C-alpha cells in the first residue's frame, strides 16, 4: 500500500507540472520530500502527508476545472516550508527520538501533534479555496465588514463549512492508521480549526499591515497551535 501511494504521489507531481505548470524547482523539492517520506517517515506520518496532499490536490483541481484558475503555478519551495515545515520536522525527528527508550513512550503524543499540524494545513487551505470557489459573502474576521473573497483575514460561511468538513474527513480517515479516543479526536479537530481562525486574525491584522507575509502567517498560526497542544 505504501509503495502504491508513493508512486501515485509521483504521478500527481507530473500532473502538477504538466497541467498546472508548477515550477520545476518546486516539483523537484516535492519529489525529494516524497522520497524522504517513503524511506524515513513512519507509516503514520507518510499516510498523513499523502492524505493532506490528496485532499488539497482535489480542491485545487476542482477550482481549476470549474473556474479555470489556480495559484499552483506560483507555488515556491518557501510556500511548502512555511506551511509544512513543522510537520516535516516532526516526521524527520520522530524515528530518531523514538529510538531512545525513554522517549519511545511518547510515540502517540508525537502522532497527535503531527496530525494537528497537518489538519491545520488542510483547514486553512480548504477555507480559502472553497470560500473563493463559491464566491460566498466574505467578512473581515476582525471588523465583520463585508470584503472581497480572498481578502486577508476574510471568512465566509461556505469557506468555514468546507474547512470543517474537509478537516473532519482527514481525521476520520486518519483513524484507520492511528488509534485515538474521542477526547483526543475532538482536541485535534478543535485545535486545527483554531489554527485556521488564528491564521485569519493574523491575516486581517499583521499581514494586512505588511508586517508579515502570507507564508509567515501560516507558519505562526501552526506554530502557536502546535505549542499550545504540546503543553496540554
Buried (B, 14 or more C-beta within 10 A) or exposed (E): EEEEBBEEBBEBBEEBBEEBEBBEEBBEBBBEBBEBBBEBBBEBBBBBBBBBBBBBBEBBBBBBEEEEEBBBEEBBBBBBBBBBBBBBEBBBEBEEBBEEEEEEEBBEEBBBBBBBBBBBBBBBBBBBBBBBBBEBEBBBBEEEEEBEBEBBBBBBEBBBBBBBEBBBBBBEBBEEBBEBEEEBBEBBBBBBBBBBBBBBBBBBBBBBEEEBEBBBBBBBBBBBBBEBBEEE
